[in-house]
Amino acid sequence: MSRYDRIETGAVGSRFHVRRMLTGGCVAAIILLGRTFAFGAEYADSVGTFTLPYDETLWSITGDGDGDFSVACRPEACRGVVAACSGSRVWVPVASVRRLISGFDAEDTARAVIEGLAAEKASSEKERAQSGAASDAADVPPEAVKPYTLARTRSGHPFYESEYRVSFNGRVTRFLSFSTGARSHSIAIVCHVPEDQLATWRPHFDALIGGFKPAPDPFWLRWLAYIGL
């Protein structure tokens, strides 16, 4: 398991979900992600909560059957760049998308993300010190670059996104945290890439998240949404 798979990530409506994972190993106004690419495959959540189309020449996606999944860049496409995403889903009882989005605590979630990044950075620095390696050339403490803001996928599904930066062993990494909900589940996806590669890879991350498709809600969830819950 990589360092990025151990960091915690934000999730809609549940700090418990925040404490499950933040990966990069994981987007002031409502925006529409309109960028597209050639979708060649589709990841289907194991319990039918959502699907995620993706460019199979660029990504491979695997799931563990329990709600966690990983998005890895294919070596021939990455060409040495560490770019990846991880995701998870957590069941939230009797929760419509409206309730999950309106109940999202941006400040609390961001605080949990920063705490997770700080803990992982401290662990990384301890490992480096024990190995006798040189000190961190670019010592950047975890910080929020962009607060959680509301956005929408290409189909109009709402989600929250935020952005963070931190250095590990002299390399500054950007983390992009995406949080949404579907079929009474909170869903978090976090992507990461070296900061000097962000301009190249951000469009790929946006296109991936922009293709997120929730499964149709069952009748009882549609009824909750109808009455404003």
KEROFI-27769 format. One line per field, with one value per residue: chain; y, z, x of N, C-alpha, C, O in turn. Coordinates in Angstrom, 3 decimals. Atoms other than C-alpha are relative to their C-alpha. Layout:
! residues N
chain = [A ...];
n.yy = [Y ...];
n.zz = [Z ...];
n.xx = [X ...];
ca.yy = [Y ...];
ca.zz = [Z ...];
ca.xx = [X ...];
c.yy = [Y ...];
c.zz = [Z ...];
c.xx = [X ...];
o.yy = [Y ...];
o.zz = [Z ...];
o.xx = [X ...];
This chain:
! residues 229
chain = [A A A A A A A A A A A A A A A A A A A A A A A A A A A A A A A A A A A A A A A A A A A A A A A A A A A A A A A A A A A A A A A A A A A A A A A A A A A A A A A A A A A A A A A A A A A A A A A A A A A A A A A A A A A A A A A A A A A A A A A A A A A A A A A A A A A A A A A A A A A A A A A A A A A A A A A A A A A A A A A A A A A A A A A A A A A A A A A A A A A A A A A A A A A A A A A A A A A A A A A A A A A A A A A A A A A A A A A A A A A A A A A A A A A A A];
n.yy = [-1.201 -1.211 -1.077 -0.701 0.829 0.009 -1.308 -0.012 -0.840 -0.588 0.665 -0.772 0.261 0.970 -0.083 1.374 0.276 -0.739 0.759 1.260 -0.112 -1.108 0.444 -0.598 1.464 -0.338 -0.295 -1.138 0.041 1.308 0.075 1.218 0.556 0.328 0.641 1.408 0.775 1.233 1.000 1.316 1.009 -0.543 0.688 0.095 0.261 1.384 0.093 -0.725 -1.384 -0.936 0.450 -1.010 0.221 -0.479 0.242 1.164 -0.178 -0.823 0.472 1.303 -0.131 1.250 -0.151 1.114 0.610 -0.547 -1.427 -0.734 0.261 -0.733 -0.401 -0.061 -0.407 1.056 -0.396 -0.553 -1.342 -0.834 -0.308 -0.333 -0.930 0.671 -0.610 1.057 -0.365 1.055 -0.376 0.873 -0.352 0.352 -0.076 -0.984 0.409 -0.882 -1.252 -0.387 -0.823 -1.348 -0.042 0.148 -1.219 -1.123 0.240 0.077 -0.939 -0.271 -0.351 1.179 0.936 -0.537 0.136 1.403 0.232 -0.598 0.835 1.235 -0.315 -0.332 1.243 0.774 -0.713 0.262 1.373 0.035 -0.651 0.886 1.079 -0.556 -0.277 1.276 0.555 -0.856 -0.746 -1.449 -0.691 -0.340 -1.201 -0.847 0.333 -0.678 0.614 0.146 -1.201 -0.004 -0.924 -0.376 0.537 0.789 -0.756 0.866 0.127 0.993 0.847 -0.310 0.304 -0.900 0.526 -0.895 0.518 -1.007 0.205 -0.869 0.280 -0.143 0.253 0.388 0.633 1.258 0.284 -0.996 -0.134 -0.566 0.741 -0.562 0.937 -0.506 0.760 -0.086 0.656 -0.049 1.038 0.738 1.148 0.069 0.202 -1.091 0.488 -0.885 0.327 -0.940 0.205 -0.684 -0.101 -1.001 -1.335 -0.512 0.676 -0.241 -0.608 1.045 1.075 -0.464 0.269 1.428 0.230 -0.631 0.798 1.240 -0.293 -0.536 1.083 0.758 0.173 0.727 0.878 -0.584 0.198 0.785 -0.836 -0.642 -1.135 -1.042 -0.595 -0.885 -1.203 -0.731 -0.743 -0.942 0.603];
n.zz = [0.000 0.079 -0.946 0.390 -0.338 -1.441 -0.421 -0.094 0.998 -0.335 0.492 -0.237 -1.124 -0.990 -0.370 -0.024 1.346 0.102 -0.691 0.679 0.982 0.920 0.838 1.241 -0.041 0.153 0.849 -0.513 0.686 0.580 1.336 0.739 0.606 1.356 0.770 0.270 0.668 0.550 -1.021 0.579 -0.985 -1.063 -1.283 -0.647 -1.430 -0.272 -0.453 0.936 -0.420 1.050 0.998 0.299 1.284 -0.002 1.184 -0.352 0.455 -1.008 -1.363 -0.338 -1.264 -0.689 -1.246 -0.923 -0.302 -1.246 0.141 0.339 1.339 0.350 1.396 0.255 1.340 0.685 0.125 1.316 0.066 -1.051 0.341 -1.196 -0.887 -0.977 0.050 -0.345 -0.840 -0.780 -0.388 -0.925 -0.261 -1.334 -0.088 -0.929 -0.049 0.409 0.425 1.402 0.440 -0.512 -1.410 -0.101 0.466 -0.884 -1.307 0.093 -0.871 0.727 -0.905 -0.761 0.922 0.348 -1.177 -0.079 1.075 -0.415 -1.081 0.599 0.738 -0.969 -0.638 0.957 0.210 -1.178 0.106 1.078 -0.462 -0.988 0.759 0.682 -1.009 -0.444 1.071 0.177 1.256 -0.105 -0.411 1.051 0.726 0.148 -1.183 0.101 -0.880 0.688 0.044 0.965 1.115 0.428 -0.944 0.620 0.747 0.675 1.453 0.560 1.061 1.308 -0.031 -0.941 -1.365 -0.839 -0.842 -0.563 0.327 -0.635 0.453 -1.064 0.400 -1.094 0.517 -0.546 0.446 0.934 1.189 -0.338 0.631 -0.075 -0.239 0.414 -0.739 0.575 -0.893 0.487 -0.562 0.936 -0.552 -1.441 -0.316 0.247 0.880 0.033 0.929 -0.137 0.994 -0.330 1.053 -0.338 0.294 1.277 1.077 -0.181 1.184 0.994 -0.455 -0.518 0.945 -0.017 -1.221 0.161 0.947 -0.688 -0.970 0.728 0.566 -1.064 0.256 -1.067 0.416 -0.338 -1.387 -0.211 -0.205 -1.317 0.010 0.816 -0.830 -0.958 0.726 0.348 -1.162 -0.420 -0.894];
n.xx = [0.859 -0.813 0.292 1.211 1.150 0.205 0.467 1.450 0.652 1.287 1.196 1.209 0.874 -0.441 -1.413 -0.494 -0.505 -1.257 -1.019 -0.295 -1.065 -0.236 -1.058 -0.264 -0.123 1.123 -0.664 0.709 1.283 0.288 -0.569 0.287 -1.192 0.413 -1.051 0.275 -1.022 0.544 0.266 -0.100 0.384 0.848 -0.063 1.302 -0.079 0.397 1.396 0.854 0.234 -0.403 -0.968 -1.010 -0.658 -1.380 -0.815 -0.816 -1.372 -0.670 0.230 0.568 0.718 0.284 0.739 -0.196 1.277 0.541 0.256 -1.207 -0.503 -1.218 -0.162 -1.435 -0.405 -0.745 -1.412 -0.316 0.583 -0.592 -1.390 -0.754 0.714 0.863 1.333 0.951 1.139 0.626 1.356 0.723 1.395 0.476 1.449 0.571 1.411 1.099 -0.622 0.095 -1.125 0.260 -0.374 -1.444 -0.659 0.317 -0.583 -1.456 -0.710 -1.238 -1.088 -0.385 -0.632 -1.313 -0.857 -0.390 -0.959 -1.269 -0.537 -0.496 -1.223 -1.046 -0.433 -0.775 -1.267 -0.842 -0.473 -0.979 -1.220 -0.609 -0.628 -1.166 -1.018 -0.555 -0.824 -1.152 0.105 -0.116 1.218 0.951 -0.407 1.189 0.797 1.296 0.999 1.289 0.828 1.091 -0.202 1.349 0.992 1.060 1.006 0.960 -0.144 0.917 -0.537 0.570 1.435 0.649 -0.012 -0.816 -1.071 -0.902 -1.404 -0.980 -1.356 -1.002 -1.389 -0.883 -1.215 -0.498 -1.369 -0.496 0.844 1.303 1.098 1.347 1.088 1.303 1.010 1.343 0.962 1.370 0.849 0.846 0.732 -0.193 -1.409 -0.931 -1.059 -1.164 -1.080 -1.111 -1.054 -1.251 -1.003 -1.003 0.509 -0.498 0.723 1.436 0.620 0.188 0.877 1.291 1.094 0.330 0.761 1.315 0.787 0.377 1.052 1.152 0.785 0.666 1.431 0.691 1.088 1.312 0.425 1.219 1.185 0.045 -0.913 0.631 1.054 -0.665 -0.406 1.228 0.485 -1.033 -0.990];
ca.yy = [0.000 3.386 6.474 8.013 5.058 5.646 9.314 10.255 11.791 13.974 12.648 14.076 14.254 11.962 12.639 8.866 8.635 11.288 9.087 6.137 7.521 10.470 9.443 11.124 7.360 11.043 20.169 30.019 29.114 26.131 25.003 22.399 20.119 20.071 18.557 15.137 12.365 8.989 6.699 3.114 1.338 1.738 0.870 -0.366 -0.151 -3.592 -2.780 -0.775 2.684 4.353 3.828 5.662 5.727 6.086 6.170 2.697 3.875 6.143 4.520 1.140 0.809 -1.996 -2.432 -4.578 -5.428 -3.600 -0.076 0.954 1.317 2.523 4.393 3.811 5.475 2.958 2.950 3.628 6.705 7.953 7.837 7.964 10.458 9.318 10.189 8.198 8.319 6.299 6.198 4.772 4.675 4.577 3.836 6.694 5.552 7.182 9.793 11.351 13.170 16.438 15.597 14.491 17.611 20.053 18.376 18.475 20.120 21.683 23.091 19.894 17.777 20.075 20.014 16.206 16.194 18.556 16.428 13.298 14.919 16.267 12.829 11.184 13.895 13.407 9.661 10.199 12.568 10.124 7.336 9.607 10.673 7.060 6.192 9.081 10.666 14.358 16.881 17.855 20.297 21.600 21.580 22.478 21.838 20.655 23.528 24.035 25.618 25.672 25.355 22.940 24.370 22.961 21.706 19.439 16.526 16.552 15.031 17.694 15.568 17.742 17.170 19.100 19.595 20.997 21.051 20.679 20.706 19.176 17.969 14.439 13.855 17.069 16.659 18.844 16.944 18.243 16.397 16.904 15.827 15.108 14.260 13.364 10.953 8.326 5.844 6.580 6.364 9.044 8.713 10.180 10.223 11.785 12.187 13.156 14.204 16.047 19.763 20.459 18.082 19.465 21.557 18.456 16.046 18.213 17.992 14.183 14.168 16.585 14.463 11.320 12.867 14.660 11.285 10.019 8.558 7.720 4.799 5.716 6.188 3.674 4.927 5.648 7.900 9.732 10.274 11.717 14.097 15.058 16.099 18.035 15.586];
ca.zz = [0.000 -0.970 1.199 -0.822 -0.083 3.655 3.753 4.563 2.174 2.351 1.915 1.768 5.094 7.139 9.003 9.455 5.711 5.916 8.338 5.961 3.289 1.499 -1.496 -4.249 -4.181 -4.817 -7.783 -5.544 -8.131 -9.604 -12.716 -15.396 -16.368 -20.112 -21.164 -22.786 -23.966 -25.626 -23.100 -23.788 -20.611 -17.585 -13.933 -12.207 -8.428 -6.859 -5.352 -8.304 -6.736 -9.684 -12.829 -13.910 -17.624 -18.294 -21.051 -20.939 -22.873 -19.924 -16.805 -15.266 -12.419 -9.895 -6.963 -3.844 -3.716 -0.402 -1.780 -2.259 -5.716 -7.283 -10.509 -11.822 -14.752 -17.302 -17.430 -21.159 -20.634 -17.409 -18.684 -15.167 -13.715 -10.509 -11.248 -9.669 -7.818 -5.104 -4.073 -1.501 -0.713 2.668 3.267 4.906 6.108 4.442 2.647 -0.632 -2.724 -1.707 1.967 1.472 -0.457 1.819 4.916 3.697 6.312 4.183 7.083 9.100 6.074 5.031 8.569 8.528 5.176 6.500 9.633 7.513 5.261 8.270 9.918 6.738 6.212 9.780 9.210 5.939 7.567 10.421 7.952 6.054 9.223 10.300 6.908 7.109 3.894 3.204 4.577 2.569 -0.137 -0.582 2.849 2.249 5.118 4.128 3.042 1.277 -2.143 -3.008 -0.487 -1.094 -3.754 -5.492 -9.063 -11.420 -13.659 -17.357 -16.561 -13.918 -10.810 -7.896 -6.111 -3.947 -4.871 -3.117 -3.604 -1.331 -1.572 0.584 0.142 0.668 0.524 -1.360 -3.942 -3.773 -4.516 -5.308 -3.987 -5.574 -3.366 -4.891 -2.750 -3.768 -3.057 -4.809 -3.711 0.009 -0.112 0.322 -2.281 -2.133 -4.842 -4.361 -7.075 -6.784 -9.055 -8.646 -8.569 -11.585 -13.614 -12.470 -15.577 -17.751 -15.597 -14.166 -17.400 -17.217 -13.610 -14.420 -17.372 -15.233 -12.450 -14.951 -16.273 -12.892 -13.306 -10.269 -10.617 -10.602 -7.100 -5.772 -5.259 -1.549 -2.196 -4.967 -2.533 0.068 -2.528 -3.551 -0.015 0.300 2.262];
ca.xx = [0.000 1.438 1.603 -1.215 -3.496 -3.081 -4.053 -7.646 -10.153 -13.223 -16.736 -20.220 -22.039 -19.815 -16.581 -16.330 -15.918 -13.219 -11.359 -11.475 -9.182 -7.642 -5.713 -4.167 -3.645 -7.500 -13.173 -17.375 -19.810 -21.552 -19.648 -20.193 -17.311 -17.664 -14.338 -14.657 -12.380 -12.785 -14.438 -13.444 -14.507 -16.743 -16.222 -19.386 -19.650 -20.102 -23.535 -24.813 -24.460 -22.727 -20.690 -17.555 -16.673 -12.958 -10.382 -8.848 -5.794 -4.999 -6.502 -7.166 -9.691 -9.961 -12.350 -12.172 -15.885 -16.346 -16.656 -13.028 -11.529 -8.286 -7.659 -4.134 -2.457 -1.194 2.639 2.717 0.521 2.120 5.693 7.066 4.561 2.841 -0.795 -3.622 -6.935 -8.605 -12.226 -14.585 -18.277 -19.991 -23.658 -25.581 -29.029 -32.036 -29.957 -30.999 -28.402 -30.053 -29.565 -25.967 -25.021 -26.854 -25.402 -21.822 -19.567 -16.828 -14.802 -14.825 -13.964 -11.112 -9.767 -9.755 -7.935 -5.241 -4.848 -4.451 -1.859 0.059 0.144 1.393 4.020 5.280 5.495 7.351 9.838 10.434 11.176 13.566 15.383 15.822 17.274 19.767 18.518 18.990 16.487 13.432 14.496 10.944 9.356 5.717 3.284 -0.199 -2.406 -5.699 -5.275 -8.966 -11.817 -14.666 -16.943 -19.988 -19.616 -21.553 -20.708 -21.512 -24.917 -25.606 -24.963 -23.696 -20.417 -17.957 -14.315 -11.268 -7.516 -4.486 -0.691 2.022 5.590 6.855 10.601 11.258 8.491 5.392 2.180 -1.288 -4.345 -7.775 -10.682 -14.108 -17.156 -20.704 -23.534 -25.642 -28.328 -27.935 -24.134 -21.500 -18.752 -15.258 -12.614 -9.192 -6.569 -2.927 -0.095 3.237 2.543 4.735 2.541 -0.825 -1.487 -1.104 -3.094 -5.863 -7.922 -7.709 -8.903 -11.725 -12.818 -12.809 -14.902 -17.116 -18.244 -19.496 -23.001 -25.162 -27.551 -31.262 -32.628 -35.153 -38.711 -38.280 -35.254 -37.098 -39.962 -37.569 -36.191 -39.731 -40.619 -37.353 -35.211];
c.yy = [1.238 1.009 0.652 -0.797 -0.026 1.331 0.042 0.952 0.523 -0.777 0.811 -0.478 -0.923 0.136 -1.391 -0.372 0.713 -0.811 -1.333 0.146 1.384 -0.490 1.067 -1.217 -0.516 0.442 1.185 0.092 -1.411 -0.002 -1.307 -0.471 -0.478 -0.710 -1.481 -0.682 -1.295 -1.040 -1.385 -1.098 0.670 -0.851 0.029 -0.345 -1.350 -0.147 0.866 1.437 1.006 -0.737 1.158 -0.341 0.536 -0.387 -1.141 0.053 0.791 -0.608 -1.487 0.157 -1.384 0.301 -1.218 -0.703 0.517 1.505 0.835 -0.356 0.901 0.270 0.199 0.435 -1.130 0.468 0.648 1.401 0.936 0.468 0.509 0.948 -0.797 0.751 -1.104 0.576 -1.216 0.480 -0.975 0.459 -0.490 0.175 1.006 -0.272 1.107 1.365 0.207 0.828 1.421 0.133 -0.088 1.280 1.161 -0.172 -0.065 1.093 0.245 0.269 -1.212 -1.015 0.474 -0.141 -1.443 -0.349 0.527 -0.836 -1.295 0.212 0.284 -1.265 -0.825 0.666 -0.255 -1.411 -0.131 0.597 -0.855 -1.136 0.498 0.249 -1.289 -0.624 0.814 0.785 1.495 0.628 0.404 1.307 0.977 -0.354 0.823 -0.699 -0.126 1.268 -0.157 1.056 0.533 -0.589 -0.825 0.921 -0.981 0.034 -1.035 -0.804 0.384 -0.285 0.868 -0.483 0.863 -0.738 1.185 -0.344 0.973 -0.459 0.320 -0.212 -0.312 -0.630 -1.291 -0.234 0.932 0.206 0.502 -0.706 0.748 -1.135 0.678 -0.891 0.268 -0.784 0.159 -1.093 -0.666 -1.164 -0.242 -0.414 1.320 -0.587 1.039 -0.523 1.058 -0.376 0.752 -0.038 0.983 1.384 0.523 -0.682 0.285 0.540 -1.040 -0.996 0.454 -0.224 -1.475 -0.351 0.563 -0.815 -1.289 0.250 0.507 -1.074 -0.827 -0.064 -0.774 -0.916 0.656 -0.311 -0.921 0.932 0.753 1.181 1.136 0.697 0.948 1.302 0.854 0.840 0.902 -0.534 -0.585];
c.zz = [0.000 1.054 -0.335 0.329 1.493 0.506 -0.072 -1.008 0.454 -0.576 0.376 1.262 1.066 0.281 0.103 -1.354 -0.215 0.607 -0.653 -0.943 -0.605 -0.894 -1.017 -0.794 0.740 -0.606 0.472 -0.655 -0.499 -1.432 -0.647 -0.647 -1.403 -0.815 -0.184 -0.548 -0.467 1.101 -0.641 0.931 1.073 1.257 0.633 1.469 0.322 0.482 -0.856 0.370 -1.104 -1.029 -0.311 -1.331 0.054 -1.293 0.322 -0.593 1.015 1.398 0.039 1.372 0.568 1.308 0.877 0.371 1.253 -0.059 -0.335 -1.410 -0.288 -1.495 -0.240 -1.436 -0.621 -0.247 -1.334 -0.188 1.008 -0.344 1.216 0.961 0.942 0.049 0.238 0.821 0.818 0.422 0.995 0.088 1.390 0.026 1.060 0.046 -0.423 -0.437 -1.501 -0.362 0.530 1.459 0.172 -0.386 0.959 1.382 0.008 0.843 -0.601 0.942 0.759 -0.882 -0.378 1.161 0.136 -1.082 0.394 1.103 -0.554 -0.755 0.957 0.658 -0.951 -0.286 1.162 -0.054 -1.066 0.445 1.029 -0.699 -0.675 0.981 0.467 -1.049 -0.244 -1.290 0.256 0.380 -1.205 -0.678 -0.162 1.129 -0.011 0.933 -0.735 0.082 -1.047 -1.060 -0.487 0.980 -0.739 -0.641 -0.752 -1.507 -0.490 -1.087 -1.328 -0.052 1.002 1.436 0.865 0.752 0.537 -0.387 0.784 -0.403 1.118 -0.585 1.245 -0.631 0.739 -0.579 -1.112 -1.239 0.419 -0.814 0.172 0.192 -0.382 0.625 -0.590 0.887 -0.533 0.683 -1.094 0.733 1.481 0.394 -0.187 -0.746 -0.055 -0.995 0.171 -0.988 0.420 -1.178 0.483 -0.459 -1.347 -1.211 0.038 -1.254 -1.077 0.409 0.534 -1.000 -0.026 1.246 -0.127 -0.933 0.648 0.949 -0.697 -0.601 1.033 -0.244 1.144 -0.583 0.372 1.443 0.071 0.337 1.317 0.087 -0.855 0.786 1.022 -0.663 -0.335 1.160 0.598 0.962 -0.780];
c.xx = [0.885 -0.408 -1.328 -1.247 -0.272 -0.548 -1.510 -0.627 -1.350 -1.162 -1.213 -0.708 0.517 1.482 0.607 0.583 1.321 1.129 0.320 1.171 0.101 1.095 0.272 0.283 -1.050 0.783 -0.875 -1.336 -0.223 0.531 -0.412 1.295 -0.352 1.052 -0.317 1.243 -0.639 -0.160 0.044 -0.442 -0.845 0.157 -1.382 0.198 -0.628 -1.444 -0.918 -0.303 0.298 0.850 0.931 0.664 1.435 0.707 0.959 1.402 0.816 -0.083 -0.328 -0.640 -0.286 -0.725 0.193 -1.304 -0.666 -0.211 1.219 0.451 1.195 0.036 1.495 0.261 0.819 1.439 0.336 -0.569 0.645 1.403 0.768 -0.689 -0.910 -1.327 -1.020 -1.142 -0.416 -1.373 -0.578 -1.444 -0.361 -1.509 -0.417 -1.505 -0.965 0.522 -0.149 1.233 -0.163 0.445 1.511 0.731 -0.261 0.619 1.510 0.654 1.382 1.173 0.505 0.721 1.392 0.976 0.503 1.025 1.373 0.652 0.599 1.301 1.156 0.546 0.860 1.341 0.949 0.566 1.081 1.325 0.737 0.736 1.271 1.137 0.672 0.903 1.259 -0.017 0.074 -1.330 -0.834 0.375 -1.154 -0.952 -1.282 -0.989 -1.327 -0.823 -1.087 0.279 -1.337 -0.997 -1.049 -1.030 -0.887 0.213 -1.003 0.694 -0.635 -1.497 -0.751 -0.030 0.914 1.097 0.805 1.432 0.869 1.389 0.990 1.395 0.818 1.240 0.287 1.388 0.474 -0.826 -1.370 -1.082 -1.308 -1.004 -1.311 -1.067 -1.376 -0.958 -1.414 -0.814 -0.813 -0.647 0.303 1.420 0.742 1.188 1.114 1.018 1.078 1.091 1.257 0.959 1.072 -0.453 0.475 -0.644 -1.501 -0.674 -0.282 -1.074 -1.346 -1.141 -0.405 -0.808 -1.417 -0.894 -0.473 -1.164 -1.258 -0.879 -0.748 -1.508 -0.644 -1.061 -1.327 -0.375 -1.213 -1.154 0.063 0.972 -0.551 -1.097 0.595 0.428 -1.198 -0.509 1.070 1.015 1.166];
o.yy = [1.337 0.892 0.988 -0.217 -0.597 1.418 -0.718 1.915 -0.044 -1.474 1.570 -1.659 -1.298 -0.165 -1.569 -1.024 0.170 -0.862 -2.036 -0.737 2.036 -0.792 1.892 -1.225 -1.732 1.292 2.281 0.749 -2.233 0.904 -2.228 0.279 -1.519 -1.122 -2.129 -0.016 -1.520 -1.606 -1.651 -2.249 1.891 -2.073 1.085 -1.347 -1.746 -1.222 1.152 1.977 2.015 -1.866 2.323 -1.170 1.521 -1.305 -0.953 -0.776 0.806 -0.593 -2.072 0.833 -2.270 1.311 -2.301 -1.660 0.236 2.127 1.976 -1.498 1.959 -0.583 1.115 0.031 -1.687 1.609 1.608 2.169 2.124 1.613 1.518 1.124 -1.687 1.758 -2.104 1.721 -2.356 1.680 -2.085 1.601 -1.514 1.212 0.994 -0.054 2.254 2.398 -0.508 1.303 2.049 1.123 0.626 1.691 1.903 0.812 -0.333 2.274 -0.507 -0.231 -1.408 -1.631 -0.319 -0.443 -1.672 -1.123 -0.171 -1.057 -1.737 -0.595 -0.149 -1.398 -1.411 -0.017 -0.476 -1.627 -0.843 0.053 -0.873 -1.483 -0.208 -0.038 -1.324 -1.369 0.378 1.346 1.956 0.037 0.503 2.358 2.190 -1.219 1.977 -1.851 0.604 1.869 -0.855 2.214 1.689 -1.800 -0.733 1.818 -2.108 1.104 -1.609 -0.296 1.278 0.339 0.734 0.157 1.161 -1.893 2.293 -1.515 2.095 -1.504 1.283 -0.792 0.187 -1.156 -1.399 -0.351 0.502 1.045 -0.108 -0.835 1.323 -2.182 1.804 -2.087 1.420 -1.927 1.251 -1.667 -0.092 -1.898 -1.361 -1.072 2.080 -1.691 2.220 -1.721 2.254 -1.538 1.741 -0.935 1.890 1.538 1.234 -0.295 -0.265 0.095 -0.923 -1.452 -0.349 -0.659 -1.785 -1.128 -0.091 -0.974 -1.723 -0.461 0.223 -0.814 -1.753 0.955 -1.972 -0.602 1.463 -1.420 -0.896 2.110 1.940 2.146 2.308 1.905 2.024 2.385 2.081 1.956 1.501 0.249 -1.133];
o.zz = [0.813 1.689 0.564 0.519 1.930 1.645 -0.831 -1.432 1.347 -1.580 1.345 1.384 1.945 -0.576 -0.101 -1.438 -0.853 0.068 -0.210 -1.010 -0.829 -0.404 -1.285 -2.020 0.908 -1.451 -0.082 -0.299 -0.525 -2.212 0.032 -1.388 -1.574 -1.941 0.740 -0.997 -0.243 1.573 -1.602 0.513 1.091 1.221 0.720 1.794 -0.299 0.335 -0.470 -0.039 -1.234 -0.808 -0.128 -1.368 0.739 -2.002 1.078 -0.241 0.958 2.144 -0.949 2.238 -0.137 1.959 0.393 1.146 1.494 0.959 -0.775 -1.846 0.322 -2.310 0.320 -2.365 0.023 -0.656 -1.387 -1.016 0.731 -0.080 1.149 2.083 0.507 0.745 -0.480 1.269 0.429 0.545 1.166 -0.233 1.855 -0.396 2.177 -0.956 0.006 0.067 -2.297 0.518 0.951 1.843 0.994 0.284 1.303 2.076 1.046 0.674 -0.339 0.718 0.891 -0.462 -0.384 0.959 0.466 -0.835 0.237 1.084 -0.117 -0.655 0.721 0.844 -0.536 -0.478 0.956 0.270 -0.883 0.141 1.060 -0.320 -0.707 0.683 0.671 -0.723 -0.973 -1.680 1.381 0.152 -2.325 -0.038 -0.166 0.979 0.417 0.692 -1.697 1.149 -2.047 -0.737 -0.896 1.199 -1.959 -0.001 -1.040 -2.098 0.305 -1.815 -1.381 -0.831 1.144 2.280 0.457 1.145 0.005 -0.493 1.076 -1.034 1.866 -1.658 2.335 -1.742 1.948 -1.793 -2.080 -2.071 1.258 -2.034 1.228 -0.448 0.039 0.338 -0.717 1.242 -0.939 1.682 -2.161 1.458 1.882 1.413 -1.108 -0.442 -0.306 -1.041 0.146 -1.080 1.149 -2.019 1.248 -1.535 -2.028 -2.353 -0.762 -1.609 -1.810 -0.426 0.600 -0.582 -0.221 1.171 0.236 -0.681 0.424 0.899 -0.268 -0.926 0.671 -0.503 1.286 -1.614 1.301 1.928 -0.822 0.622 1.364 0.801 -0.521 0.649 1.259 -0.099 -0.286 0.964 1.654 1.626 -0.185];
o.xx = [1.805 -1.456 -2.098 -2.316 -1.272 -1.006 -2.113 0.013 -1.981 -1.015 -1.187 -1.035 -0.258 2.313 1.808 1.624 2.223 2.234 1.229 2.026 -0.918 2.183 -0.602 0.393 -1.148 0.503 -0.781 -2.315 0.692 0.238 -0.864 1.931 -0.987 0.771 -0.809 2.175 -1.828 0.826 -0.678 -0.570 -0.998 0.010 -2.008 0.836 -1.614 -2.026 -2.051 -1.331 -0.396 1.288 0.578 1.573 1.712 0.295 1.912 2.240 2.046 0.895 -0.774 -0.084 -0.768 -0.456 0.522 -1.288 -1.840 -0.515 1.076 0.306 1.351 -0.314 2.096 -0.438 1.708 1.655 1.105 -0.079 0.815 1.769 1.470 -0.214 -1.641 -1.453 -1.030 -1.092 -0.164 -1.620 -0.073 -1.771 0.142 -2.020 0.102 -2.186 -0.843 0.082 0.460 1.950 0.808 1.067 2.086 1.678 0.659 0.872 2.114 0.350 2.321 2.275 1.713 1.700 2.334 2.152 1.667 1.950 2.375 1.863 1.662 2.225 2.284 1.755 1.860 2.347 2.143 1.733 2.068 2.387 1.968 1.855 2.278 2.297 1.885 1.827 2.150 1.007 -0.122 -2.385 -0.332 0.410 -0.948 -1.814 -1.298 -1.346 -1.567 -0.950 -0.916 0.542 -1.450 -0.984 -1.180 -1.580 -0.484 0.360 -1.749 1.547 -1.479 -2.217 -1.966 -0.657 2.036 0.934 0.744 1.798 0.456 1.550 0.823 1.558 0.537 1.178 0.083 1.556 1.101 -0.482 -2.032 -0.981 -1.571 -0.907 -1.574 -1.128 -1.793 -0.671 -1.814 -0.379 -1.031 0.025 0.622 1.630 0.443 1.641 0.871 1.296 0.790 1.488 1.183 0.905 0.745 -1.030 -0.264 -0.396 -2.259 -1.765 -1.265 -1.856 -2.277 -2.215 -1.580 -1.760 -2.395 -2.088 -1.603 -2.168 -2.376 -2.037 -1.473 -2.148 -0.398 -1.656 -1.369 -0.153 -2.060 -0.937 -0.259 0.701 -0.378 -1.292 0.047 0.271 -1.115 -0.990 0.873 1.694 2.094];
